[in-house]
Amino acid sequence: MSFLQLTGVTKFYGDTCAVSSMNLSVEKGEFVSLLGPSGCGKTTTLQMVAGFEAVTQGRIELDGRDITHAKANTRGLGIVFQTYALFPHMTVRDNVSFGLEMRKLPKAERRERVRDALALVHLEAHADKYPRELSGGQRQRVALARALVIEPPVLLLDEPLSNLDAKLREEMQFELRQIQRKVGTTTVMVTHDQSEAMSISDRVVVMEGGRATQIDHPHNVYEHPRTRFISTFVGKANLLEGRIAGDSPNQSVRIGTLSVDVADAGFRAGASVLLSVRPEKLQLVASGSGRLDGEVGERFFLGSQWLYRVATPIGELMVLCPNDGRDALEEGARAAVDWPDHCTRLLPADDETVVAEVAA
Ligand code: ATP
């Protein structure tokens, strides 16, 4: 039995289904992110785990205990919101100590635990300051210390870094992960930022329209996306519409004039499919020596990489090349596009098939 288990968890607001039959098993010590676009049901799912929203159907269990209808304050979970919600009239130390006072812990123990929590987030030197005297990143760390000091069985984070600027956000992502590893608290985080979810989670739950469409390790979500949506929401992808030719196991995909051999993908002959290939898996080689001849339409300098848009007989392809010191291709240059066989993924043209499978 998993530490935190959601079984068929569903939430209706009137006629609106915000979360549909969510099944999720989170192991003790795991860091899981709920990832998806605005309105897909991430926050509602987190709020049901926290006990702030009632569950319409389904069950939530924590360490074997059914908490589906337990009051929020009896669940003992640590929660950090986007807005930090610090008490402005209290010092950092008092903010962090608050939860322990509520639990009526003896003063000496409180002092020790607050000191440890502040050391964990590197804020010992700021203990006597007020929230208004801190930077955004420091406030975020106070909120984290306040949530962790009660030693909760599960830490719930709702877009905890979204108020921070890009640079600080990236630093805090690593810090958050380091702190979580150190204390080992089971963590569920809501984010709409795919790179954030990928870089700090053990597993990612991708949500679309209230449903979980893929629950997997970040690398698998990226390399083996299950839906068209995931392949473009998580990173960039070239999606080529084609049809399966031949019978299993010797199948290929016909995309206009191009034929690509595929391993036994389990599609019937004639099925409509999408061949997905990531831009960084494509290479630009000399004309006539690749799979498709083309012409560079536009190029964009991204610092460590160049992004090319290349016109080919089967449509425009995005190609990402490392900025490795070689001269970049000019707009209008002729080049061929190539890729290793194992770098393509086949997706059903219709996402409904996948959604039905995940829900089953
Ligand atoms: P965001 O990233 O924008 O916060 P989200 O993925 O967290 O989005 P939710 O806030 O969980 O999405 O909302 C899921 C759906 O439920 C949306 O269609 C939203 O409009 C609806 N919803 C959320 N809260 C309520 C509410 N209190 N009353 C009615 N509908 C709601």
Residues whose N, C-alpha, C, O or C-beta is under 5 A from the ligand:
A	BS01	ATP	Y13 A18 P37 S38 G39 C40 G41 K42 T43 T44 H192
